[in-house]
Each structure stands twice: as C-alpha cells, then as structure tokens.
Amino acid sequence: MIHTMTKRWLAERKQEKYYRLAKKYDYRSRASFKLMQIDDRFEIFREGDSVVDLGASPGGWLQVAKERVGDGKVIGVDLRPIKPIDGVMTILGDITAKGTMDELLEKFEGKADVVLSDMAPNIGGHYSTDHARSVHLCIFAIDVADHVLRKNGKMVVKVFMGDMFPSVKWELERRFQSVKVHEPDATRAASSEVYVIAKGYKGHRPKEMADPAEQQRTTEFTVKGELK
Ligand SMILES: C[S@@+](CC[C@H](N)C(=O)[O-])C[C@H]1O[C@@H](n2cnc3c(N)ncnc32)[C@H](O)[C@@H]1O
C-alpha cells in the first residue's frame, strides 16, 4: 500500500505538472487539461458545435471548448467575472437564479450540442455539506440541459462523490443513452471529484413517463430549499 506521505507527494507533483503546463501553453487553469483529457477519451466536441459552460471562470474550459469547436458558439456562465476570450460570450450570474437562466436562454438562442458543468461550491471543509452543495449544483446543470440541449446532445458534469451520487447518475441515465463516470488524470489524487460523461440526450423525461421499474426507485433527488 502506498504511504500517505508518498501519495501526497505524488499528488503535489501532478498538480505542479499541470500548473506548469497551463502556464506554458497560456491556459487559464489546470482544469483545461481535465477537459482535454475528457474530450480525447470520450469525443465530446465536433467542429461547429454550440457549447454552454457552467461555472466557467476563470475560463480554462472555455479556451479548450473554443479551440475544439472552431466557429461554433460558446457561452460561459459564472458567479465570478471571466476575462474576455475571442469569440466566446459570457454571463456573470448565479445559475440557480431564474434571472441568469433567462439571460442564458436569451443570449444563447437555439440549441446546444454540449452542456458542460465544472461548477463547484465553496468548500467549507464539512464533507457531507460540500457533497450536498455539489449535488445541488449538478441538479441545476441538468435543468439547464433540459432547457437548451438538442436531441442526442452531450453533457459533462462534475460532482463531488458521496451518498447522493447514485441519484445524480440516475437523473442522467433517465435522460441520456449512455452515462459514464470518469476521473481525469489531471484531477488531484486527494480529490473526491468525478466527471460524469453523458451522451445521446433523449429529452427530459418527467417521472411519470419513466419505465415502471424506474418508478419503483425511491432515491429520486429533489432540491428542497436553498443550500448556500
Ligand atoms: C473549478 S471552478 C471552474 C474552473 C473552470 N472550468 C476553468 O477551467 O477555468 C468552479 C466555478 O464554479 C462557479 N460556480 C459555483 N457555483 C455557481 C453558481 N451557482 N452559478 C455559477 N457559477 C458557479 C465558481 O464561481 C467557480 O468559478
């Protein structure tokens, strides 16, 4: 078994490696490499695709998305400002607020081929609260997908692992033909985050339209109240 100190040392070296690479290639965040690795492995982007990126600041994923879709439309949303990127639209706002969703629908126009969410709550250090907040953001990301994603579209969403994870996965499985869980190499070894890659959007399926077997399940996740 690898000693904890060795694990930490390896994790720090990995972090450093992506930090240096981001600096060298002018990416705004180490997270850029996570998205590159996801795209290389799961073939998310195609030339000309329209992309919505939630939790996009400082803009590392936007840079990668824009590079990979070329003339395609790319829009990023975040609570924090995003410095301008050529050919990319941005919205400053909280995606859990109705006004932000309305602004997104107005600015974006038409359907998206890909919805990305790298949203993360402010880490408070209390594990199950951080997990619950992350799940809360995922549910909003899925709601955005239900509003903007075209049929057969794709979604990549980050979630902090925990006991509510199966409910998030199930919400995605109801809507997409294929759902895979992935931990990119550029993710910190100590981190509990994973990315769910969902492909083949079937459209929003209200619960009453789900398969009878699915209706038996009791784990459907509902957001009650604000989790801020
Ligand atoms: C890990 S960072 C994203 C990094 C980004 N993908 C990149 O490559 O530069 C997570 C982001 O989620 C944003 N976020 C958290 N909650 C949000 C919310 N309710 N609405 C919009 N953005 C949110 C945070 O402000 C933060 O910038």
The ligand as a Gaussian input file, in Angstrom:
#p B3LYP/6-31G(d) Opt

LIG

0 1
 C      -13.494000      24.752000     -10.549000
 S      -14.081000      26.348000     -10.948000
 C      -14.278000      26.249000     -12.696000
 C      -12.999000      26.296000     -13.484000
 C      -13.243000      26.413000     -14.968000
 N      -13.844000      25.220000     -15.520000
 C      -11.966000      26.682000     -15.721000
 O      -11.498000      25.784000     -16.419000
 O      -11.439000      27.810000     -15.642000
 C      -15.736000      26.285000     -10.375000
 C      -16.548000      27.517000     -10.670000
 O      -17.926000      27.269000     -10.365000
 C      -18.501000      28.541000     -10.117000
 N      -19.826000      28.406000      -9.514000
 C      -20.137000      27.868000      -8.312000
 N      -21.455000      27.985000      -8.060000
 C      -22.011000      28.614000      -9.142000
 C      -23.332000      29.043000      -9.463000
 N      -24.361000      28.838000      -8.624000
 N      -23.542000      29.675000     -10.636000
 C      -22.492000      29.906000     -11.478000
 N      -21.222000      29.526000     -11.229000
 C      -20.967000      28.889000     -10.078000
 C      -17.462000      29.185000      -9.187000
 O      -17.624000      30.580000      -9.128000
 C      -16.139000      28.736000      -9.830000
 O      -15.607000      29.734000     -10.666000

